[in-house]
Amino acid sequence: MKELSFAQNFSVIALNAQDSLHLTTAKKVFLRCMAAATILELYLDNGFKTEGDFLILNQEDLNSPEISRYHKAVLKTLFSKKETLSEQLPQYLKKVTKLSKKMLKEVEHAFAVALTEANALEEIPALLGCDLEYVTAGISMKEYRSNSELFSRLTESLRAETLETGPMTDEAILMLWLLRESGCIHDFFSREELKRVAERIFELQGSSSLAKQVFPITIHKTIEMGIKNFLKSKKDVMSTASGSGINFVFPVIERSQSVFIDTEKVFANKEERLRDIKARLESKGHIFTVIREGEVPLIKIDNVLYEAVPSAKLYRIPVHGVRLRKYPLSL
């Protein structure tokens, strides 16, 4: 696999487990952040001409061989009818909030094509398609799955840089901001770790000029975020000394819905339940790894951790099985 760019690396994280056929509310949030990552990549690579704090971009710059398809998909939307843009970095980033559905679809397609060609992304049957209701109805759904090795390397590297002491690279600082704005930071840090993340951001805003520019910026739309546990997460993080001094609220985006998988036998034991789950998921092309066995096993499915909780659905007769419950990657 060839080395990916900054924006492509973020997109590997953002697109994993996203509906590949429909422009869902959650995916809109991620696509706006992918557009922002493209602007940040250009900034990191000195792709702008500069005059003081102003970054200058001309329409003719889009014809450069160094400008990729996903760059063009994002940048052409920023110009509107202008021939030249001259803005500071925060103003460029805020422009992504105005991207239309059509523009977001173009951004998605450009990234998906590039990542698929690089063997970093593939389209698979959606996990939700394994749910009993969807199986019974014969509904077919698709979603993206990122390369597992690359996904783990990217997320673990960012966790390490964030939670440890010492300086952070500009790429890691920007990746942390993107995770915050995409609402998926809870996927990678536990509640206790978020307190350290808050401290880290507070430190960075005092020591990094880049962090000082970027972290005050908000590009997500609150209505789209589908905020869950908003007040609780706000209260927990704001209780820290550093958290009280910064705007540190992480809306939560659910990547997948609850999935109920029926088992072959009524009151199947834990080994039989796990075997039935494995058979169902692998028959649909999902990558299945057991992390922890027991009455409530912990399993990884396509880069996302779930607890498989014994459950039942009541129809004319009870149907027994398991309900997959999302589990934070950091635990």
C-alpha positions in Angstrom: 0.0 0.0 0.0 1.4 3.4 -1.0 1.7 6.1 1.6 -1.4 8.2 1.9 -1.8 11.9 2.4 -3.0 13.6 5.5 -6.5 14.1 4.3 -6.6 10.5 3.0 -5.5 9.2 6.4 -8.3 11.1 8.2 -10.8 9.8 5.6 -9.7 6.2 6.4 -10.9 6.9 9.9 -13.9 8.9 8.9 -15.4 6.6 6.3 -15.1 3.3 8.2 -18.5 1.8 8.9 -20.3 4.7 7.1 -23.3 4.0 4.8 -21.8 4.0 1.3 -25.1 4.4 -0.6 -26.9 7.2 1.2 -25.9 10.6 2.5 -26.8 10.1 6.1 -26.8 12.9 8.7 -23.7 11.4 10.3 -21.9 11.1 7.0 -22.5 14.8 6.2 -20.6 15.7 9.3 -17.6 13.4 8.4 -17.6 14.7 4.8 -17.4 18.3 5.9 -14.4 17.3 8.1 -12.8 15.5 5.2 -13.2 18.7 3.2 -11.5 20.6 6.1 -8.7 18.0 6.1 -8.1 18.7 2.5 -7.6 22.4 3.2 -5.3 21.6 6.1 -3.3 19.2 4.0 -2.7 22.0 1.5 -1.7 24.3 4.3 0.8 21.7 5.7 2.2 21.1 2.3 2.7 24.9 1.6 0.2 24.7 -1.2 -1.0 28.3 -0.6 0.9 31.4 -1.5 1.2 33.7 1.5 1.1 37.3 2.3 1.5 37.8 6.0 -1.3 35.7 7.7 -3.3 35.5 4.4 -3.3 32.4 2.3 -3.8 33.0 -1.4 -5.2 30.5 -3.9 -6.0 31.1 -7.6 -8.4 29.3 -9.9 -5.5 28.4 -12.2 -3.8 26.6 -9.3 -6.4 23.8 -9.7 -4.7 22.9 -13.0 -1.5 22.0 -11.2 -0.5 18.3 -11.6 0.0 18.2 -7.8 -3.7 18.9 -7.2 -5.5 15.6 -6.9 -9.1 14.8 -7.7 -10.2 15.2 -4.1 -8.4 18.5 -3.9 -10.3 19.8 -6.9 -13.6 18.5 -5.5 -13.1 20.6 -2.4 -11.3 23.6 -3.7 -13.5 24.4 -6.7 -16.5 24.8 -4.3 -14.6 27.5 -2.3 -14.1 29.9 -5.2 -17.7 30.3 -6.3 -17.3 33.1 -9.0 -14.1 34.4 -7.7 -10.8 34.0 -9.5 -8.6 34.5 -6.4 -9.1 33.7 -2.7 -7.2 35.5 0.0 -8.2 34.4 3.5 -6.7 33.4 6.8 -6.8 29.7 7.7 -9.8 29.9 10.0 -11.9 31.5 7.2 -11.0 28.8 4.8 -12.0 26.1 7.3 -15.4 27.7 8.1 -16.3 27.6 4.4 -16.9 23.9 4.6 -20.1 24.5 6.6 -21.6 25.8 3.4 -21.0 22.8 1.2 -24.2 21.6 -0.4 -25.3 17.9 -0.5 -24.2 17.8 -4.2 -20.7 19.1 -3.2 -20.5 16.6 -0.3 -21.3 13.7 -2.6 -18.5 14.8 -5.0 -16.1 15.0 -2.0 -17.1 11.5 -0.9 -16.7 10.0 -4.4 -13.3 11.6 -5.0 -11.9 10.2 -1.7 -13.6 6.8 -2.0 -12.2 6.2 -5.5 -8.6 7.2 -4.4 -8.7 5.2 -1.2 -10.2 2.1 -3.0 -7.4 2.3 -5.6 -4.9 2.4 -2.8 -6.4 -0.7 -1.2 -7.2 1.4 1.9 -11.0 1.2 1.6 -13.6 -1.3 0.3 -17.4 -1.5 0.1 -19.0 -4.4 1.9 -22.5 -5.5 3.0 -23.5 -3.3 6.0 -23.4 -4.7 9.5 -27.0 -3.6 10.0 -28.0 -6.0 7.2 -27.2 -8.9 9.6 -30.0 -7.7 11.9 -33.0 -10.1 12.0 -35.5 -7.5 10.8 -33.4 -6.7 7.8 -32.6 -10.3 7.0 -36.3 -11.2 7.2 -37.2 -8.3 4.9 -34.5 -9.1 2.4 -33.1 -5.6 2.6 -29.6 -5.1 1.2 -27.3 -2.4 2.6 -23.7 -1.4 1.9 -21.0 0.4 4.0 -17.3 1.2 3.8 -14.6 -0.8 5.6 -11.2 0.7 6.0 -8.0 -1.4 5.8 -7.8 -2.8 9.4 -4.0 -2.6 9.7 -3.9 1.0 8.5 -7.0 2.0 10.6 -5.4 0.6 13.8 -2.0 2.2 13.1 -3.5 5.7 12.5 -5.8 5.6 15.6 -3.2 4.1 18.0 -0.5 6.6 16.8 -2.9 9.5 17.5 -3.9 8.1 20.9 -0.2 7.7 21.9 0.8 11.3 20.9 -2.2 12.8 22.6 -2.1 10.9 25.9 1.7 11.0 26.4 3.7 14.0 27.4 6.0 15.9 25.0 5.4 17.8 21.8 2.8 16.8 19.2 3.3 17.0 15.5 1.3 19.4 13.5 -0.4 16.5 11.8 -1.5 15.0 15.1 -2.8 18.3 16.4 -4.9 18.8 13.3 -6.1 15.2 13.4 -7.2 15.6 17.0 -9.2 18.7 16.0 -10.8 16.9 13.1 -11.9 14.0 15.4 -13.4 16.6 17.8 -15.3 18.3 15.0 -16.5 15.0 13.5 -18.0 13.9 16.8 -16.2 10.5 16.9 -13.6 11.2 19.5 -15.5 9.1 21.9 -14.7 6.1 19.7 -11.0 6.4 20.5 -10.8 7.9 24.1 -12.5 6.7 27.2 -14.3 9.2 29.5 -11.3 9.4 31.8 -8.9 9.8 28.9 -11.0 12.7 27.6 -9.9 14.6 30.7 -6.3 14.2 29.6 -7.3 15.2 26.1 -8.9 18.4 27.5 -5.6 19.1 29.4 -3.6 18.4 26.2 -5.7 20.8 24.1 -5.4 23.5 26.8 -1.6 23.0 26.8 -1.4 23.1 23.0 -3.3 26.3 22.8 -0.6 27.9 24.9 2.4 26.3 23.1 1.4 25.8 19.5 0.6 28.6 17.1 -1.2 26.2 14.9 -3.4 24.9 17.7 -4.1 28.5 18.8 -5.5 29.1 15.2 -7.5 25.9 14.8 -9.0 24.7 18.1 -11.3 27.7 18.6 -12.9 27.0 15.2 -16.2 25.0 15.1 -17.3 23.6 11.7 -19.9 21.1 12.8 -23.6 21.9 12.6 -25.2 21.1 15.9 -28.5 20.0 14.3 -26.6 17.5 12.2 -24.5 16.1 15.0 -27.4 14.1 16.4 -25.9 14.8 19.9 -26.2 12.0 22.3 -25.3 12.2 26.0 -24.4 15.9 25.3 -25.1 17.3 28.8 -23.4 14.4 30.6 -20.2 14.5 28.5 -20.1 18.3 28.9 -20.4 18.0 32.7 -17.8 15.3 33.0 -15.2 17.1 30.9 -15.9 20.6 32.2 -15.3 19.4 35.7 -11.6 19.2 35.0 -9.4 22.3 35.7 -8.3 22.7 32.2 -11.6 21.7 30.7 -13.3 24.6 32.5 -11.1 27.0 30.6 -11.8 26.0 27.0 -14.8 25.2 24.8 -14.4 21.4 25.1 -17.6 19.6 24.1 -17.6 16.5 22.1 -20.9 15.6 20.5 -21.2 11.8 19.9 -21.9 10.4 16.4 -23.1 6.8 16.3 -21.5 5.0 13.4 -23.9 2.1 13.5 -27.3 1.2 14.9 -28.2 -1.6 17.3 -28.0 -5.0 15.6 -29.9 -8.0 16.8 -28.6 -11.4 15.5 -30.8 -14.4 16.1 -29.1 -17.7 17.1 -29.9 -21.2 15.8 -30.9 -22.6 19.2 -33.2 -21.4 21.9 -31.2 -20.7 25.1 -27.9 -21.5 23.3 -24.9 -21.6 25.5 -22.2 -18.9 25.3 -20.0 -21.0 22.9 -22.9 -21.8 20.6 -24.0 -18.1 20.6 -20.5 -17.0 19.6 -20.3 -19.6 16.9 -23.6 -18.6 15.4 -22.6 -14.9 15.4 -19.3 -15.7 13.8 -21.0 -17.8 11.1 -23.6 -15.1 10.3 -21.1 -12.2 10.1 -18.5 -14.0 8.1 -21.1 -15.3 5.6 -21.8 -11.6 4.9 -18.1 -10.8 4.4 -17.4 -9.1 7.8 -14.0 -9.4 9.5 -14.7 -11.0 13.0 -12.2 -11.2 15.8 -12.9 -12.3 19.4 -11.2 -10.0 21.9 -12.7 -11.4 25.1 -14.8 -14.5 25.6 -17.5 -15.1 28.3 -21.2 -14.6 28.8 -20.9 -11.1 27.2 -18.0 -11.5 24.7 -16.2 -8.5 23.3 -15.7 -8.8 19.5 -14.2 -6.6 16.8 -16.2 -6.3 13.6 -14.7 -4.3 10.8 -12.5 -2.1 13.1 -15.3 -1.4 15.6 -15.7 -3.1 19.0 -19.0 -4.5 20.2 -20.2 -6.4 23.2 -22.5 -9.3 22.2 -25.2 -9.1 24.9 -27.6 -12.1 25.1 -31.1 -10.9 24.2 -34.4 -11.9 22.8 -37.2 -10.3 20.6 -40.8 -11.0 21.3 -42.9 -12.0 18.3 -45.6 -14.7 18.5 -42.9 -16.7 20.0 -39.6 -15.3 21.6 -36.6 -15.3 19.3 -33.3 -15.6 21.1 -30.0 -14.2 20.0 -27.5 -11.4 20.8 -27.6 -7.6 20.5 -24.4 -6.0 19.4 -23.7 -3.0 21.7 -21.1 -0.5 20.7 -18.0 -0.5 22.9 -15.3 2.3 23.0 -12.2 1.3 21.2 -10.0 2.7 24.0 -11.3 0.2 26.6 
